[in-house]
Amino acid sequence: MLTAFLAFLNRHARPILAGGIFAGLVLPDLAALLRPLVEAAVVASLSLTLLRIDWPTVAAWGRRPLRAVVGLGWILLGAPVLTLGAVTLLGLPPGLAVALVFAAAAPPVTAAPAFALLLGLDAALALLLLVAGTALLPLTLGPVAFWLLNLELSIGLGPFLLRVALYIALPFLISEAARRFVRREWLDARATDINGLIVLALVVFAVAIMDGVTARLLSDPWTVAGFTAAAFILNLVLQTIGVAAFFWLGRRGALTMGLASGYRNMAIMLVLTAGMAGPDMWLYVAVAQFPIFVMPMLTNPVYRRLLPAGA
């Protein structure tokens, strides 16, 4: 029964993920109930994804540091500079403008390797960009906040390292412990079950992160609608630029760079700014989950057309 359920989740992953966001919106009590599980869901999704990663491929990317450096330079510095120019030119409200620039400066979302795995992209490259991007964030967030936005951040190194340990180090430890107790052949034989568990963890996160958004939608619908539209546009624009700028990596590599460019970890940015970015940041973090969880379903036909069969 459980195996059949996990196979169902794996088979219909994209619409189920999209439905999770809307379930959290229309069932606010369920979102509030699952809210304490947000961090556990993130850790679980990354831990399970690490079990499905082809580590020799990750090592191969590590032996090509120039490509990784160029990719990280675009994600952490190039994207926020370009976004600041766009929001300034468009004259967007200050709260939304700051949120968009911070979104463009964030590392890839923690679930990026899971999404890459589900979409047939290069999960190893997505993982490398996630880990390196998060580790380098203390060095890049300061210039973005001070020089681009004139904001002063107030968070110590200790809280940041604790956040990194929770979202990055702990999943690595869990997956490594699992590998020591089970054989690779056993994990490969249960790939469908693991994928189903990944989808389940992501759905829990999708529902829980919408806690409080329904009330804001009812009290201020136009602001919520505007922030949501901006989140979709930023996601699509950054994905498009990422694919076009890294076409030289091949289709699979370029599409993975596009995914990493558009799918950003706004939750960690909210913690790092420690409230200095303004109250609108909270709203943007929530609605930014809509494109993250809906876009995989919308873009999957594009990936299937562009990628070779069996990717």
N, C-alpha and C positions, 0 to 999 in steps of 0.2 A: 504493500500500500504506500509506504513512504517513498520507495523507489519510483513508483508510478507518479506520485505527486511531484517529486523533484524533476523527473523527466518532463512533466507537463510545464513546470516553471522554466526549464531550460529551453523547451521547444517554443514557448510563447514569451520569451524574456522581454522583448522590446515593448509590446503593448502592456504587459503586466507592470513594467517599470513606469511607463507613462501613467497608468491607472493609479499607481501608488500615490503620486503627487495629488491627483484630483480627489482621491479617497481621503487624504489628510485635510483637504479643503472643505469637503462636504460633510465630513465626520469629525468635527473639532474635538469632541470628547475622546475619540479614539487617538487623535493626534496628541492630546494632552496626556493620555494614558501611556503612550509609547515614548513620550519625550525623554524619560530617563534612560532609554535604550539607545539614544543617538550615538554616543561614543562607542558603546559595545558593538553596534552595527557596523560602524566604520572600521573598527579593528578586525571584526570577523570577516568582512568582505575582502580586506587586504590580505589577511592571513590565508584565506582560502585561495585567493588569486595567486599568491606566492607558491602554493602547492602545484599550480598548473603552469608555472613559468619554465621555459626552457633556458636554464642558467648558462649553458655554453653560448647561447645567442646574446645574453646580457654581457658576458665576458668579451664577446666579439665587439660589441658596441664600445666597451670600455677601452679596447685597444685602438679605437679611432677617436681620440679625445677631441680633435679639432671639430669634428661634426657635432659632438655633444656640447662643446663650448659655444659654438655658433648658435645652436638651438636654444640653449639656456640664455644666451645674450638677448635673443629676440623675445623670449617669453618673459624674462624678468625686467628688462630695461627698454628694449625697442618698442614693445607693445604699449607700455604706459606712456611713453613719450608721444607716440602716434595718437593714442586715445586722448591725451590732454589737448593736443592740437585740434582734434575733431570737436571735443566738447566746448572748447573756447570759441571755435569758429561758429558753432551752432548756438552758442549763448544759452546753454542748458542751465537749469536752476542749480545753485551751488551744492546742495545736498546730493543731488543725483550725479552731478559732475564728479564730485569727490569719490562717490561710491564706484562709478565706472572706471576711474583711473586706478583705484585700489584693486578692482576686479582684474584689470589688465596687468597689474603688477604681481598678482598672486601666483603661486606655483600651481601646477596641474592638480586637479581635484584628486583626493585620495583614492577614489574609485576609478581613476583613469585606466589603470591596468586591467581592471575588471571589464570596463566598457570596451577596451581594445580587444580583449579576449572574446567577448560576446559578438563583436562586429567583424571579427576576422582580421584585425589589424595587428601591428607588432607590439604585443604586450610587454616584451622585454624593453623596447625603446621607451614605451610609456612609463614603465617602472623606473628606468634610469633617470628620465626627466623629472619624475615625481620626487625621488629621493634626493637627487642633486639640487633640484630647485628649492625644496624645503630647507635643505641644509644651508644653502646660500642666501636665503631670504633675509637673515639679519644684516647682511652686507648690502643688500639692494633696497630694502624697505626704507632705510634712512634717507638715502638720496631722493627717493620718490616722494617721501613725506615732506622733507625740508626744502628741497630745491624746486620740486614741481608744484607742491600744494601748500607750502609754507605752514605745515602742521608740525607740532612738537609731540612726539610719542612718549608715553610714560609707562613702560613695561620693562621689567628687569630681565636679565639673561636667564635667570633660574626658571621663571614661569615659561619662557619660550622653550628651553631645553626639555622641560617636563611635557609640554605639548608635543614636541617632536618625538620624545620617547614613547608617548602614548600612541601616536598615530603611525609611527614608522618603526621604531625599534621593537616594540612589543609584538607586532605581527611577524617580524623576522624571527624573533625568538620562538614564537608559537609554531611557525611553519618548520623551522629547523628541528624543533623537538619532535614534530610529527614525522619528519623524514627519517629520524633516527630510529623510530619504532616500527615504521612500515616500509615495505619495499617500493621502489619506483614502479614496478609492474602492477602492484596493487592499486596505486594511485591512478595510473593510466587506465586501468580497467574500470575505474569508478569516476571517470572524467565527467560523465553526465550528472551524476549525483553531486559532485563538487560544484559544477556550474549551477545546478539548481539551488544549492545552498547559498551561492554568491548572490543569485537573484533574490532569494528570500531576505538576506541581510540588507540588500539595497532597498527593497520595498519597505522594510521596517524603518530605515533611515528616511526614506521619501515621505512616509506618512508622518513620522514624528517631527520632522523639521518644519512642518506647516503649522505647528502649534502657535496660536495667536494671530495667524494671518487672516482667518475668516472674520474675526472681530474688526480688524483694520479695514478689510474689504467692505464690510457693511457700513462703517462709519466714514470712510474716505475712498470710495470706489475709483475715482478718477486718478488719484495719486497711485494707487496700487496698479491700475491698468497701465499708466504711463511708465512706471518702474519695470513692470513685466515686459512691456514692449521693448524698452531699452535693453533689458537683459537678453532678449532674443536677438536683437539686432547686433549687439556687441559679440555675442557668441558666434553668429553667422559670419560677421565681418572678420573676426580674428581667425576663425577656421579657414576662411577663403584665403586670407593673406598667408597663413601658415602653410597651406597646401601649395600655393603658387610660389612662395619664396624657397621652398625646399623640394621642388620638383626633381632636383638632381639626386635625391635619395631614392628615386624610384616611386612607383605608385603607392606601394604599401607604406614605405617610410614617410612619404609626403603626406598621406592621409592621416597617419599617426601623429605627425607634427601638427596637422590641422586640428585634430582632436585635442591634443595637449594645449594648443593655443586658445581654444574656445572654452574648454571645460576647466574652470579655475576653482581653487579651494578658498572660497570666500569666508568659510567658518573660521579658519586660522587667522585670516586677516582681521576679522572682527575682534579676536582675542588680542592680537598684537597691537592694534590701534588703541585698545583699552578705553574705548568710548570717545577718543579725541576726534574721530571722523564725523561725529554728529549722529543724531537719532535716526536719520534716514538710512544709515548704514544697516541698521537692524532689518528694516523692511527689505532692502535690496538683497541682503544675504538670503532671506527666505524665498523671494520671488525668483532669484537667480537659479533656484533649483528646478524651476519649470523647464527652461531650455536644456538643462543638464540631463533630465530624465525623459523629456519628450523627444529631443533631437535624435537619439539613437533609433527610435522607431521611424522617424521621418526620413532620416538619411540612409537607413539600411538598404533600400533599393539602389541608391547611388553606389554604395560600397560593393554590392553584389554585382553590379554591372562593370565596375572598374577593376575589381580584384579578380585574380584567377580562380577557377573553380577549386573548391576545397580549402580556401584560405580560412 
